[in-house]
Amino acid sequence: MRIVSGLSPAIMQSLLQLLLLLLGTTCELGLAMPSEERHRLRNQVVEMFDHAYQNYMDHAYPADELMPLTCRGRVRGLEPSRGDVDDALGKFSLTLIDSLDTLALLNKTAEFEAAVRKVLKDVRLDNDIVVSVFETNIRVLGGLLGGHSMATLLRKGGRHMLWYRDELLHMAKDLGLRLLPAFNTSSGLPYPRVNLRHGVRGPETRTGTETDTCTACAGTIILEFAALSRFTGDPVFEDHARRALDFLWEKRQRNSNLVGTTINIHSGEWVRRDSGVGAGIDSYYEYLLKAYILLGDDLFLQRFNIHYASIMKYISQPPLLLDVHIHKPLLPARTWMDSLLAFFPGLQVLKGDIRPAIETHEMLYQVTKKHNFLPEAFTTDFRVHWAQHPLRPEFAESTYFLYKATRDPYYLEVGRTVLENLNRFARVPCGFAAMKDVRTGSHEDRMDSFFLAEMFKYLYLLFADEEDLPFDVEDYIFTTEAHLLPLSLSTALRTQAPPADNNTGLPPAGEELDDSNFEWTCPNTRLLFPDPSFPRTLREPIRSAVDKSCHMAASRSEPGLGRAPLRARDFMASNPEHLELLRRMGVSLIHLKDGRVQLVQHANQAVSPVSAEDGMRFMQEMMELSSQQQKEQLPPRAVQIVSHPFFGRVVLTAGPAQFGTDLSKSSTGVQGSVVVAEPYSGCAELANGALVAGRIALLQRGQCMFAEKARNIQRAGAIGGIVIDDNGGSSSDTAPLFQMAGDGRSTDDVTLPLLFLFHKEGNILLEALREYKEVEVLLSDKARDRGGAPDGQEGDCTAEEQGRAAPSPSTPVDQSQATIREQDESAAGKEEPSAEDKSADAEGGEEPAEDGDSNSQSIDSLLADWKEDLEAFQQMEKDEL
């Protein structure tokens, strides 16, 4: 992306100063990286892209995405729904279109030409499918426009694409017309979804009933739509995008000059009033500044500068970026940050505000080194809040722009860390797999299209020399999906003037602009940082703060528990007397399909007001108990397939047992070949004991206690065991991990490790065994490198110190890793839930009675906190930025 706007010689000259050297040739890591090493890393980036792209083409195309663990394509409707995440899939070969200009940038001209021909031949845009307007715009429309820009460039070179006659542009206009019906609202804000064939409203559309959209969803349109208008000469697209931006600007909170996260597309009322620079808002700010750079309209720069001043006043607490309430901007809205805000240091580089960019980037780098990847969300004391990492590119993006602005070789080393971690922990035989849990190194069967569209662009640009690039990237701007749009579009004037009303934010004609909102020039980095050691003084305190954070967190105390006639810790779902007490308190028990139970309270069904109050306190106690157990329980374990052809690249999240070998105290784990026990249940003496001896036994859940299974395989000489859930479709994606309980008596005689896999993860292991016959796994507390060394950095905190991330939002409200206890077949084959198996229903809770404990939170307060986190997580899933 161009760091300069190129709109006038004066601005050009001052902005170009941003590219001056910041540190000379030294940094805290020593001398600048040798050119030979940079070239090696550049070539490694190309090899990694080839691995991801070729596996998509071999195993997934024409599907939208590759499923790298099962080596097949993800086709919407054929795979289990992932909710809003699947709105990006439109049966239009998403990954291929998203990768077009990456192929061109990486000098893969022949592959680019072949890919364009495939798109023109195979891709259909008139599918009867409902897609996200936002995702389709940034990935597909942006991908087609970026591909058109590259095809036009190559055609002008006279050697390649000579047959090309703007076919990708024609497809882009077709897609733009299919997105336009979403903008048919009184506000001009688009509906969040559109049917590619039928539009928004009507009996066949299956959409058009939504009332809300995220700010980024409505405000991340202008680059692609304006480029489409200026490429085609049709102003309708740019006009609609500008109208949406105008409306968002008008609805900003006038005192704080901040915008909320979610807005009603009809009334313009803020649905969620928290404001930050991460999920739900991020690219709205990005597109204001980049629209100024691409289109040369002062309006966008002034609006961005007004917003930016408020961000730095209220949200930026270097090195942190914390959400606040738009009406009370001094009041924090949450105590954690999401990974999408990692783009912001790069945007600050474009703004020319280098110092806070360095500080925030360093914080993100230290969190990355602590967990190998940026967790999807992490707390202000740098513990994991949500443990997923879907291979997001925003941190690499900011690393590239900081290096481009400063030429500090420190950022080359940061890029090397990103590259090596991808190869060590995310690479699998069929591509690169998203991390399901950064603490254990377990994988998710997912490789989003943005990984090829963005990650490899930024890493290649970081390590490449100018002569390695097929064109001058200074002539282009990167969209939020890293698609390349030529700055020459700024000279393609609009064919329609802006509206006559004064909703633009600019003063009436004849009045001067408020220069305090402009800052036309970027600072000279030599003058900012005359001492080459200065950036080190910014980074070292941040590094120290992150390193010490876990020890500080470990000293925090938990709030006390309330009291009730029936104690939550004593409750057993199989005890008829306890069930009767629950009934009298208005609490009902629901058995879930995954073997857990859910508790729901309706105060009006209690036998008396006193019993209803007891029920409220019992539910509150259960919530507190679940929260406490979530922190006390052992962390998840890892089952890592280390044999050919996996070599440690496939890691499955496993639940621990309360008995047997504690893998967290083992530096090496337990490694061995796996064999299916006979009987598979493991509930009797093994018929294949000789085969099991010296190996790790695979067992099916059910029919007897976990401890009994462990004793049977131990007697046969097994060195470990893995219990696989018999509930078809269960997955750690959608259910909390189980911690297997004992059988009520001493389990000191069990000395081998026993781990639990849900059905989905267990099937991956069983399929590997069926295909390769000999499969070797490592049972450990967390995934090891392929060389066997523990991952993580020296001095990293333990998983207990780092805390726990909230599981998938589809779990019950306790959000805890539950303990399960197997029962005999005589008990109807069901597990007896222990005290850890409880949850409260978000819809069923009533207002709890006040108790005297000032430290005890009400049920409504707990539920409100949980709902806010859940909504934010779901919003992040919508915003693949």
N, C-alpha and C positions, 0 to 999 in steps of 0.2 A: 504494500500500500504506500502511496505517496505520502510523505510527511509534510510536503508543501502543497499549497493550493494552486499555485501557478496563475493566480488571477490578475496580478499586476506585478511589474518589475520590483516595486518597493517591497511588497509583501513577499514576493519570491525571495528576494535577497535576505530579508530578515528571517524568514522561516528556514532558509537553507543553513543558517548559522546553527540550527539545532543539530546538524549532522557533524559538528566539530568534535574532536576527540575530547573525552571526559578525563581519561586517566593516563594518556600516553600508552605505554606498552606494559605496565605492571599493574598488578592487583594483589590482594591478599593470598591468592593461589600461586603467585610467582609470575614468571615471564609469560608473554602472550603465547597462545597455543601455536605450535609449529604448523606450518602450512600442510605438511604431510599428514599430520593427525586430523586437521580439519577436512582434508580431502578423503581420508579414510572414513570419517564420520558421515560426510556427504554421501559417499558411495553406500554406506550402510543404510542411510535413510532410503535411498533408491531401492536397495534390496528388500527392505521391509515393506515398502509400498508394493513392490512386485509380489511379495508373498501374500499381502492382503488382497490386492486387486485380482491376481490370477486365481486365487481360491474362490473369490466371488464369481468370477466368470466361469470357472470350472464346475462349481458345485451349486451355485445359486441362480445365476442369470437364467431367465429374465425376471426372477423374483426381485422384490424391492431391496431386501437385505440378505446377508449371509448369516446363518446360524453356525458359528465356527466350532462349537463342541460336537454337534451332530452332523456337520458337513453337509448341510442342505439349505435351501432357500426358505426365507420366511415369507409366506404368502398369507395375506390377510384373509381371515375366514377359515383357513385350513389349520392354523395354529391357535392354541388357546389365547383368548383376548388378554392384552395387557392394559386395557383401558385407554386413557387418553394418549398414551405413548404410540399406539397404533394409528392414530390420526395422521401420522406422517406418511403412512403407507397407502398408496393409491393405485397399485398394480400398474405403475408406469416406470419400472426398472430404476427406482430411485437412486441406488448406489452408482449405477453407470452414469446417469446424468450429473450427479453431484461430483463425479470424478473427472469430468471432461477437461476442465482447464488445469487440473493437477497434472494430467498426462502431458499437456502441452508445456507446462512450466518445468517438468522434469525431463524435457527433451525427448519424450517418447512420441515422436511425430507419427510414426507408422501406427502405433497403437491408438493414438488420438484419431487419426483418420478412420481406422477400422471401427472405433467406438462411435464416431459420428454416423457412419453408415448404418450401424446396428440401431442407433436411436431412430434414425429416419425410417428404417425398414420395420422395426418391431414395436416401437412404443406407441401406445394409444392413449389419448387424453380424454376420450369421451366415455370413460368407464362409469357405470352406475354405482358410485361409491362415494361416501362422505369423507372428506378430508379436512385437515386443519388449513385454514386460509394462510395463517402465519407460516407454518412449516412448508406448505406447497410454494409459497412465495419465495422464501429464502433459499430453499433447496432446489426446487425444480425450475421455477421461473429464473432464479438467479443462476442455476446451472446451465440452462439453455442460453442465457445471455452471455455468460462467461465463455461458453463453448463457441458462440457466434463471434465474440470478440477475438478469440484465438484463431478460429477458422479464417476470419477476414484478414488477420495479421499474416497468417501463413500464405494465404492466397496472394497477398500483395508482395510477398517475398519471391514469388515466381517459380517456386520449386514444388510446393505441396498444395493440396486442396484446390487445385486449379478448376476442378469441376464444381466447386461449391457456389451456389447461387442463393444464399441467405435462407436456406431451408430451416435451420435452427431458429432463426428470427421469426419465420412464419409460424413455427410451432409455439414459440414464446407468445406471440400475439394471440394465437388460438387459446392458449392457457390463460392469458390475461383476461380475455373476454369471458372465460368460464369462472374466473374469480370475481369479476365485477358485480354480479348479483348480490354478493355478500355485503356490498357497500350501500345497498338500497335501504337505508335507515334514516330517520329524521335527523339524527346527529351527524351522520357521515362516518361514524365508527363502524367497522365491518362486523358482521356476525362472525363468531369464531370458527364456524364450519360451513362448508358448502358442498353440494352434490355436484360432481364434475359434469354430469350429464343433465341434471334437472334443475340446477340452481339452488335456491334457498327455500322458497315457499311453494307449497303444493303437496298433494297427497303422495307423490312419488319421491320427494326430496329426503324424507326422514331427518330433516333438520329445519331450522328457522324458528324454533321455540326458545332458543337460548336468550337470556337477558344480559349476561355479563361477559366481559372479555378482559384479558390482562392488558395493562398499559403497553407493554412491549409488543403484544400481539397486534394492537391497533397502530402502534407508532413505529413499526419496523417494516414499512412498505415503500417509503419514498424513494430509496435508491433504485430498487428494481423497477417500480412503476414509472419513475421519471426516465430511467434509461430506456425502457420500452417505448415510452412516448417519443423520446428524442431519436431513437433508432428508426421508428416507423413514421414519425411526423403526425401521429394521432395524439392530441393532448388529453384525451379522456382519462387515461391512466394516471398521469401526473396530477391532474386536477383532483381526482378522488383521493389520492394519497395526501395531498396538501390539505384537503378539507378535514381529513381525520386528524392530522397533526394540529391544525388550527383549533379544532374542538378540544383536544387534550390540553393545549396551551390555555385556552379560556377556562378550563375546569381546574387548573392548578390551584392549590391553596394560596390565596393572595398574600397572607402574612408570612408564611414560610417559603413560598415559591417552590414547594415540593409537590409531587404527584403521588397518588396512592398506587396500590398494586393491582386492584381490580375495579372496573368501572361498569356501570349499567349503560349499555349501548343505546338505550332509548331515552332515559331521563338524564344521563350524565352524572348521576349521583355516585359517589365513591362507595363501593361495596366493601373493599378492604382499604383501610386508611393507613396501613403501615407503609413506610417508604424507605427504600434503600437503593443500592446499585446492583443488586443481584437478581435472582429469579423474579420474573414478572414485570420488571422495569428496565433492566440492563440495556438492551439494544435501543430503547427509545432515546436515551441520552446519546448513545453511540451514533445513531442516525441523524440527530440534529447537527452534530459537528461534521459528520461526513457528507451530509447533504450540502452544507456550505462549501466544503472542499470540491465536491463534484459539480454543483450547479452554480456556485458563485453568487448565492442569494444572501445578502447581509442579514436578512430576517432570521435565518437559522443560526447564525453565529451569535446574534444577540440573545436569542432564547436560550441557547446552550450556556452562554456565559452567566446568565441570570440563574439558571438551574445550578450551574457548577459552583457558584459562590455559596449557594445554600447547602449544597452537598458538603463542601469543605467546612462550612460553619456548624452543621448539625450532625452529619452522618460520619464524616471522616474524623476518627480519633487515632491518628497514626500510631502503630501501623494497622489498626483495626478499621473496618467499615461496618458500622452497626445500624440496623434499621431503627427508625423512630416513627412516631405518630405525626401525621402531617399537620394536625391542628395543635399538637403539643410537641414540637420538635425537640424539646429538651428532655422528653420522656422516652427512654429506650423501649422498643417494641419487642425485642427478643434478645436472648443471650448467646446466640449462635450465628454463624455466617455460612452461606452456601457457596459452593464451588464456582458458580457462574460469575461471581463478582471478580474472578481472577482476570477477566478481560480489562478491568478498570485501570491498572497501571499502564497498559498499552494505550488506552484512551488519554490518560494524563500525559503521555509522551507526545501524542498528537496535539494536545493542548499546550504543551511546553512547560508543564509543571513537573519537573524532574524529581525534585526531592521527595515528595510524598509517594511518587511512583516507585522509587528505590525502596522506600521503607515498607510499603505494602507488599511489594514483590518479594522482599526478603522474608517477611513473615510467611508468605505462601510457600516459599522455597523450604523454609525450615519445617513447616507442617508436612510438606511433600517428603522430605528426607525422613521424618519421623515415621510416616505411614507408607512410604514408597510411592503413593499417589495422593492427590488431594481427595479426602473423603467428600462425599456429596454434601455433607454439612459437618461443621466442626465448631466446638464451643469457643468462647472467648479465652479460655485457658488451654485451648488447642487440643482438646480431647475429641474423639470421634463422636459425632451426634447421629449422622446417618453414614453407614459404612460403605455404601456402594460407590463405585467409580466407573462410569460408562465410557471411559477413554475420552474424556472431554479435552479439547485443545486450547482452552482459554489461557492456561498458564504458559504454554509454549508460545502462544501469540504475544503475550506481554514480554516474555523473555526476548523474543526476536526484536520487538520494537525498542526495548531498552538497549539492546546491543547496537541496533542501528543508530540510535541517537548518541550513544556514548562511546562505542567501540571498546568498552571495558571487557577484557577477555574473561572476566568472572562469569559473564553470561554465556560464554561458550561452554564453560564447565557445567553451568546449570543445564544447558541443553543436552550435554553428554549424559547427565544424570537422568533426564527424562527419557532419552533414547535407550539407555541401558536398562532402566526399569521396565520399559515396554517389552524389551526382548526377554528379560529374565522372568517376568511375572505374568505378562499378558499374552505372550506368543504361544499359540497352540498349533498342532499340525495343519489345521485348515484355516489359519488366519490369526487374528488377535481377538481374544475374548474379553469382554468387559469384566471388571472385578465386582463380584457380588459382595465381598467383604474384604476390605483392605487389611484387616487385622489378621485374617487367616490366609489370605491369598486365594480364596475360593473364587470360582468363575461363574459368570452368567452366559447363557447361550445367546450372545448378542454382540453384533459389531455394527454400530450405527453408521449411516452414510457419512456423517460429518467427520468421522475419523479419517476417511480418505480425502474428503474435500478440504480439510483444514490442517490436521496435525502434520501431515507430510509436507504440505506447502511451507509452513512456518519453520519446521526443522531443516528442510532443504535450504531455504533462504538464509537461515542462521549460519550454516556451515559452507555455503557455496560462495565462490568468488564471482565477481561481476561477469567475467568471461564465461562462466558456467551457465549463465542464464540466456535463454533464447531471445529475450527482449528486455527492454529497460523497464523494471517494475515501477520506476518513478513516474511512468506515464499512465499508471492505473491506480485505482483505489480498490481496497478489499471490502466487500460487503461483510455482514456479520457471519456469513457462511464461507468467507474467504474467496468468494468469486470475484473475478477481475473485470472491472468496468473502466473503460478508457476515460481519462480526464478531458479528452477532446469533446466529450458530450457537453461540456460547459459552453462551448461555442455554438452548439445547436440550439438556437434560441427557441423559447416557447412560442407557439403560435397563438396562444391565448393569454391575455394579461391577467394578473391576480385580481381577485374580487375587489369591487370598489369600496366595500365597507372597511372599517378600520379594525378588523379583528386580527390583524397580522402581528400586533405587538410593536410595530414601528410607528414613529410619530407621523402626523399628517404632513402632506407635501409642503415644502417650504420651511419646515422646522428641522433643526439639526438633531442628529442622533446623540444620545447620551454616551459620551466617550468612555465613561467609567464602566460601561457594560461591554466594551470591545477589547482592549488588550490585543491590538492587531499583530504584534510581533511576538515571536518566541524568544526566550532568553538565550544568550550565548553561554554554552555550558562551560567554556573556559573561565568566564567571569564568575559564574555561579560557584564553581568548584576549582579554584586556582591550585589548591593543594591536592595532589593525586591521592593522598590517603584519606581525604574527606569522606568519600562514600563508605570506606571501611568503618569510620566512626558512626555512620548511620546504621550499618548492618550489624555490628557486633552486639549492641544492647538488645536488639531484636532476637538475635540468635540465642543469647543468654536467657532471655525471657521464655522462649519456647522450650529450651532444654530443661528449665527448672519448673515448668508449668505443672507437670504431673505430680511432683512432690507437694506442691501447694494444694492441688486439688485433693490429694489423699487425706489431708488433715481436716477436711470439712466434715461436719457432723450432720446426721440425718434428723429430720423432725421426729418427735415422738409419736406413738400410736395412740388412738383413742381406745376406749374400753366399751364393751358390750356384754350382755349376758352370755351370748354364744361368741367365743373368741374365734376370730378368723383363722388363727393358726391351729385351732383344734378341730375345725370343721372337716368332716369326711362325707363325700357325696353318697357313700354307700350306707351311711348310718340313718335308719328310719327316724330315729328320734331327732336328729339334726334336720332332716328334711321337714319334719312337722314343725319344728321351731321356725324354719324359714317361711313356711306357709303362713304361720301366725303373724310373722313380721311383714307379710306382703311381698316376700322375695320368692321368685320362681327360678327353677333351674332348667337350662336348655342344654341338651347334648349336641355338640357340634360334630360334623362329619370326621374331623381329624382326631377324635378321641378326647378332646377337651370339653369342659363344661363352661357355660356362660351364665352369669347371674344377672337377673333383671328385677328391679324393685318398683312396685306401684304402691305408694303409701296408702291410697284409698282402698286397697284390698286387704290391709292389715286388720286384725280383729279388734284393735283399739288404738287410740292415739299414742298410748305408751308403747305398744308393740311397734307401731309405725316409726316412732323415734328410735327404738332399739334397732329396727331394720336399717334406718339411715346410718346409724353409727356402725353397724356391722359392715355395710357397704363401704363406708369411708375407711374402716379398718382394713378391709380387703384390698382397697386401692393402695393404701399405704404399705401394706405387707407386700403386695406385688412389686411396688416400686423399690422397696428395700431389697427384696430377693433378687430383683434385676441387677442390683449392684453387687450383691454378695455372691451370686452364683459364679461358677467357673466360666471362663470365656469359651466361645466355640472352638472346636478342634478342627483339624484339617486331615483329609484323606487325599494324598497326593499320588497320582499314578506316575511312577518313575521309570517304568520299562519302555522298550521300543513299541511304538514310535512316539510316545508321549514325552519321555525324558523329563518328567516333572512339570510339564506345561499345563496339565489339567489338574485342578485342585477343587475338591468338593467340600463344602461346609458340612461339618458333622457336629452332633451333640455329644457331650461328655457323659460319663457315668459318675455316680456318687461313690463308687467303689472301684477296686482294682488299681492298676498303675495310674498315677497322676502324671499325664504327659507334660504338664506345665513344669514339672520338676526334672524332666529328662532333656538333656542337651542334644541328644541324637534321635529321639523318637524310637519307634519300632518299625522295622522294614522287613517285608517278606512277600512271598507269592500268595495269592488268594485262591481259595478253593471253596466251593459250595458244600456246606455241611449236609449230611444225610442222617436223619431227616433234616429238611431245610429249616424247620422250626427250632431245632436244637433242643427240644424238650425231652429227649431220651438219649440213651447211650448211642454214640455215633456209629453207624455201620461202616463208614469210611474213615475210621480213626487213624489208620496207618497213613492215609493220604493227607489227613489234616495235620498230623504231627509236624512241627517245625514250620507251619504255615499260618496264615491269617484266615480264619473261617468266616464265611458269609452266611448269615442267618436271617430268617424272616421273622418279623415281629408277630407276636400273638401266641396264644395257647398256654404260655407259662410265664413265670417271672423272668425278668432280665438276668437276675443273679443266677437262676437255675441254668439258663443258656450258657452263661459264662463258666459255670462249674463243669458242665458237660464237655465243652470244647477244651477246657483246661485239662481235664482228665485224659483227653485224647492226645495231649501234647501240643496243642495250638499255642502260638506265641501272641495271639491277639484275635479279636473278633469285631465284626461289623454287622450290626443289626439293620436290616432294610425294612422300611415301613411297608405294610401290606395294603395300605389305603391308597388305591390308584389315583394318581394325579397330585398327591401331596408334594409340597416343595418348600424349601426354606425361603423361596420368594414370597410365599403367601402365608406362612405359619411361623410362629416363634419356635426356636430350637428346643428340643426336648433335652432335659437332663435326666438320665435314667436313674430311677431310685432302686434301692435294695428291696429285700423281701421281708423286712421287719425284724430280722435277726442279724447276728454278726456276719459281716462279709469280709472279715479279715483274711479268710482263706483264699479269696480271689486275688491273684497277683498279676494277672495279665490285663492289658488295656481293652476296654470295650467301647466302641463308638456307635452312634446312631445316625443313619442317613435316611432322609425322606425318600419317597418312592421315585421322584424324578432324578435325584442325584444317584440313588442306588441303581437305577436303570442304566445310567451312563457307565457305571462300573461293570454291570452284568453284560452289557453289549460289548464292552471292550474284551471281557473274558471270552465271550462267544466267538469273537472275531479273531483274537490273537492267541487263545488257548492258555498261554503263560502270561500272566499280568502281575507285576510287582508293584506294591504300594508302600508308602511311608505314612504311618500314623504319628501325628505330632501335634504340638500345640499351635503351630502356625507353619505355613508353607516354607520349605527350604529352597534355596537356589538349586539349579540343576547340578551344581558341584557338591551339594550336600551341606553347605554352610548356611547357618541361620540367616534369614534376611533381616532387614532393618539396620539401623546405624548404631554404632557403639554408643552406649549411654542412653539408648531409647528407653522409654518407660514401658513397664509391663502392661499387658492388656487390662489388668485390674486397675492400674493407676490411670490408664487412659479413659476408663469408663466405658459405657455401653452406648451403642447407637440404637435409635428407635428402629424396630423391624419394619417390614412392609406395612403400608397403611391399611391393608385389608385385614390385619389381625385385630382381635378384640382390644378394648380400650386399655387393658392393663399393660399392653405392649411389652410383656415380660417373656423371657425364655422360661417356659413352664417345665416342671418336673413331671414325669409320668411314671406310673407303677403298673407293671403287668400283673394280671390276675390269672388264676387257673381257668381252664376251659369250663369248669363247672359254674363259673360266674358269668355265664353267657358270652364268654370270650371277650368281654370288655375290660379296658384298663380301669383300675380304681384311681380316680384323680386324687392326688395329694393336695395339700393346702396351696401348692404353687399353681394349681390348675384353674384358678378362679379369675373371672373377669366381670366387670360391670358393664351394663348396656348403656350406651350414650343416649339412647332415646328414652330409656325407662326410668332414669333417676329423677327424684323429686328434690325440692329444696331441703337440705339437711338441717336438723335442729342444731342450734348453737351449743357447743360444749365449752367447758372452761379452759381448754388447752389453746392458748394463743398461737402455738406453733403448728397446730393441726389445720390443714387446708380442708375446705369444704369439698364435697363431691362435685358441685357445680364448678368450683374453681379448678379442680383437677381436670374435669372434662373440658372446660374451656381452654386450658393450656394445651391439652392433647388435641382438641379439634383445630386449634390455631396451627400447631405443628403439622397436623395431617393436611390441612388445606394448603399450607405452604409447600409441603412435599408434593402434593398433587399438582400444584401450580408449576413447580420445577419440572415435573414429568411432561407438562404441556410445552414447556419452553426449552427446546433442545438447542440452546444458543451456544 
